[in-house]
Each structure stands twice: as C-alpha cells, then as structure tokens.
Amino acid sequence: MNLYISRKAQSISPSSTLAIDAKFKAMKAKGIDVVGFGAGEPDFDTPSHIKEAAIKAINDGFTKYTPASGMPQLKQAVCRKLKRDNGLDYSPEQIVISNGAKHSLVNVFTAICDPGDEVIIPAPFWVSYPEMVKLADGVPVYVHTTEENGFKFTIEDLKKAITPRTRALILNSPSNPTGMVYTRDELKKIAEVAVENNIYVISDEIYEKLIYDGMEHVSIASFGDEIKDLTIIVNGVSKTYAMTGWRIGYTASNAQIAKVMGNVQSHATSNPNSMAQVASITALDGPQEDIEIMKKAFVERRDYMVDRINSIEGLSCVKPQGAFYVLMNIKKILGSEFYGTEINTSDEFADVLLEKAKVALVPGSGFGAEGYVRWSYATSMENIIEGLNRVEKFIKNEL
Ligand SMILES: Cc1ncc(COP(=O)(O)O)c(C=O)c1O
C-alpha cells in the first residue's frame, strides 16, 4: 500500500543518539559483550528523598490532572531556584512546566516561529535542535565553530548569520556535545547583539550544574531587563538530579510567551505527570549534596578519558568544561583502512567500531560535527577503561 506521509514528517531525521543507544541495547539483549557510550543520562540513581516524595504523592492521592502548564507550587519552586542559583527574579506566570526540557524546547519554537523564520544554531549542536526548528516550520541556520576556538562562535560569526528573518539564537552552555562553557564576558557580548537585533535567545541551561574546574554558570538573562525579556531559559531536573525518566523540564520567559506556550501545551499534552511534579519540588528545594557526589565522579572519569584519548596516536580531544561528553577528533584516521574497510566518515567509524570492537559511540554527523565522535562519560569507570582499551586496540588494528 502506498501510505501518505506528510512532507514535514518526512523531513525529520531520527535521533542519532537514541538510535545508537537502541542498537547498543539490542546487542546487549542478545548477550553480546558490548560497551555503550551513547546515553545522555547520568548513571546515578535518583536520590532517595526525591523518590520518597513521589511515593508519598501517590499515597496521598496526588494522581489527578494539575493545571496544564504545571502546579503553582512547582512554578514557585522554580522561581526560588532561579533567584537562588542565577540571581534572577521571575514570577510563577512566567514559568511553564513541561514533559522534559525537550518538550519545553518544542513549545518554545512553536510559540516564536512563523514559517520561514530563521533560528541560529551554533555547530556542533545537540541533535534535536534542527529537527525541532523544522517541526515548527522554522529554518535552522548554522554558525560553525572550530576546535581551535574551543567550539565557540565569535561575535563576527554571529553578526554575519543574522538576517531580517532571524527570530532566535540557541545558546547551550555547558554544551552537548562539546562540553564548552561560555564565560560571563562572552555572554555579555552575545546579549548585546541579541538586544541590538531584537532576537530571542533560547538559553538551554540543562547542564548548568555539571560544570567543572571552577568555571561558573551564568545565565544570559542576567545582563539586564532587555535581554531578560528576550531570553527563554530552558532547564529541567533530568541531568542535575538524575531524573531523566521522570520527564520534568521548564521554561522561564516573558509572561506573554509563557502564556502562549501554556496554551499550546494545554492542547498537546495537558499537565506533566503529577507525582513527578511533586518530586521535582523536593529536588529543587531539598538537599543538593548528591550533585557534588555526581560531579566528583564525572571529573575523575572525564580526566581519565581525555588523557587516554590524547595518548592514542591518530585521536585527540579537548578537555570539556561541563556536561558529560567528550567530542573525539578522528580526522587524522579518516581515509585509512580498518579491518578491510576504508573509513571516511564518522558514521562509518562508529559502525565499524561497533561491529569489530563492540563499542558504541555516537557519530558526529548528527551533531553537525563530521570528523568527530561523541563519548558520554555518564557510565562507570570500569566501562570507560574497557571502552578505551578496545578503541586503542581497534585503532592499532590489534583486535
Ligand atoms: C542540550 C540538551 N537539552 C535538552 C535535553 C533534554 O532533556 P530532558 O530529558 O529534560 O528532555 C538534553 C538531553 O539530552 C540535552 O542534551
């Protein structure tokens, strides 16, 4: 049968990170000894005081619809968090609680894009941004960055990308997949350009707490009222509290945009899960020590991974300052033959590596980073050591 699929749906690519993770899980289920580095989620368990809050919510009968854009109590907790951690004043009508930060982002693009509106996406980028923009009939416009510049765009690059159709810039600091973090000075300059050109800044701060080496997280919304009005902060509990499965994200924005996003959400999904919302209040207001434990482990793993990669002939990487990913440069080995196959792209590298070494890495192609593959260090040190041992043998053709 010739089934009709809309042009828009056909233009959306599958998520390469979820695809590699699915392949990894399928191999594992078959009993194959495979090591996976595709997952974008902390390997830590959700802290027990957060779980207990959800169990209590269920036992207390908190099992009904909440307001579509989220419970007022959670919105208030988000406002307290923004004040405490970011020095920002928001009121509950400026907050929308969604089914994960991914859903928050879909709401944002739906709220601000008309067909043909351009959204500037610095590359390398998180795989979902371009597809989300396309879903909202927007047009992704890429600003390419280089490893030499620490994967950061320059103000000149940004200015060149702005056209009369530019609606927004996506900022993701700390970044997935590069781990780079913009400094206060850099953000201030970006804010000035956004205000001058009246473009929104979608500030994805989901990795805000996973930041290392004494770097500070600064929200671009903190540089004055004008940029605050143009900024839509996207954040959530997934990465900070090891709560990826709970699906709670949020936005903080101008109240007008929040209202529109709330309207959209009220028809698309209604409220996010009620007990997960209660648990998120505990996550935001409760003890924060578990973050430090997680961070300490991430730093150890990152340092080991970076040192090992840079010790292998043909491979290299820069040290990420945040998140839990390492983008490994494989350009020197492209064009060489491994186990009878000439490898010319990051997809081919990831395929042959998975086949021969049973190591799952995500090709850079999906991140706008051809010539790179992404490791996640949100996995045990034991896995990291084993994965790197296998990659080293693979590169030396010793498998
Ligand atoms: C940069 C970035 N933004 C947003 C998200 C979405 O997070 P959530 O699990 O809250 O939907 C992710 C998850 O991988 C991410 O890497």
PDBQT file of the ligand as one rigid body, heavy atoms in Angstrom, charges set to zero:
ROOT
HETATM    1  C1  LIG A 401      21.311  20.041  25.373  1.00  0.00    +0.000 C 
HETATM    2  C2  LIG A 401      20.125  19.303  25.850  1.00  0.00    +0.000 A 
HETATM    3  N1  LIG A 401      18.972  19.959  26.037  1.00  0.00    +0.000 NA
HETATM    4  C3  LIG A 401      17.861  19.348  26.461  1.00  0.00    +0.000 A 
HETATM    5  C4  LIG A 401      17.859  17.984  26.717  1.00  0.00    +0.000 A 
HETATM    6  C5  LIG A 401      16.549  17.341  27.123  1.00  0.00    +0.000 C 
HETATM    7  O1  LIG A 401      16.461  16.977  28.440  1.00  0.00    +0.000 OA
HETATM    8  P1  LIG A 401      15.123  16.333  29.025  1.00  0.00    +0.000 P 
HETATM    9  O2  LIG A 401      15.483  14.957  29.450  1.00  0.00    +0.000 OA
HETATM   10  O3  LIG A 401      14.749  17.201  30.194  1.00  0.00    +0.000 OA
HETATM   11  O4  LIG A 401      14.086  16.350  27.971  1.00  0.00    +0.000 OA
HETATM   12  C6  LIG A 401      19.025  17.253  26.542  1.00  0.00    +0.000 A 
HETATM   13  C7  LIG A 401      19.026  15.792  26.761  1.00  0.00    +0.000 C 
HETATM   14  O5  LIG A 401      19.812  15.041  26.253  1.00  0.00    +0.000 OA
HETATM   15  C8  LIG A 401      20.193  17.924  26.104  1.00  0.00    +0.000 A 
HETATM   16  O6  LIG A 401      21.345  17.264  25.923  1.00  0.00    +0.000 OA
ENDROOT
TORSDOF 0
